[in-house]
């Protein structure tokens, strides 16, 4: 029995194979039948599942290769971000941003448009310079930024092949401090939302949709020097006292309280060497335009009493607009409304239905790897390049080797 990381989805694939080389994957594809890639299992739906062979790519060698002149690093797709980050920092390099969990693998995170936060930071997929993948012909292909199909394939959901290596942009290493603010009111925040999300290099708001305070504002400030000051107040809130944070001071949390540290130990919320988040949970997430954020957040706030019993935390983050066709932030600066739910499927389904109804006027785009109730028509309504991306996937994989029920249900691949 193989489940996702949180234990809330059980894969139904009749065959699950751990690949330890690219040739393993080529052989599996050459044998015929449907194939899907499985990484660190952070999806909450049947997105990675298949009626054929599920290929676990986390056994692929990392084979990390740094090109300082090009400012890129190439790494095996199954490698976790946290492992890559440690390797880079030892050599004086960094990624521009990381997700809240460093445990996610590079190939899966970029393929689903996963992200960290920051008004000026794109989703993690925007750091992709090139992809290497096994296609439907069982051969290895490479596509680089600027190529005709690149913007379709980066957030490609595994719909065209099995990604085996990813080349990412890197920058010189930098240092970061984390601080938590409390007492920020919904009224003040929604009057000047950019003052909240623009308060640091990366900002996350943790809320349970209660009034008057929106919850906690967790800032990650990029430092020029370790003694750079941060403001004592944020709109109508203040720096939290020691020990005040949405996630407590557990052993699995990266260090807060204004202690400077290297980028890879501050940009994620959770430590690589510990179990992340809460476990036994369901997650949902929606991208809305930053221009619509105050109205969209007010709409969800009005649901607070109805959704709170199933909710652990909401996290609000931001991402800069990009040109990747299936990215949640395609062509619009975005606020991302994330929900971590208790593992109560019926209650969560009801809460998600309410949320999706009030977010419909804002063309909210669900995170591809998290639980939502959208169908093909609603996905098409919020992703303007969906048909173009589907045409690329169908051209590269005309027999649907890498398709599955999930992709067909959402209109990402044609039904078969």
Secondary structure by P-SEA (a helix, b strand, c coil): ccccccccccccccbbbbbccaaaaaaaaaaccbbbbbccccccccccccccbbbbccccccccccccccccccccccccaaaaaaaaaaaccccccccccccccaaaaaaaccccccccccccccccccccccccccbbbbbcccccccccccccccccccccbbbbbbcccccbbbbbbccccaaaaaacaaaaaacccbbbbbbccccccccbbbbbbbccccccccccccccccccccccccccccccccccccccccccccccccccccccccccbbbbbccccccaaaaaaaaaaaacccccccccbbbbbcccccccccccccccbbbbbbbbccccaaaaaaaaaaaaaaaccccccccccccccccaaaaaaaccaaaaaaaaaaaaccccccccaaaaaacccccc
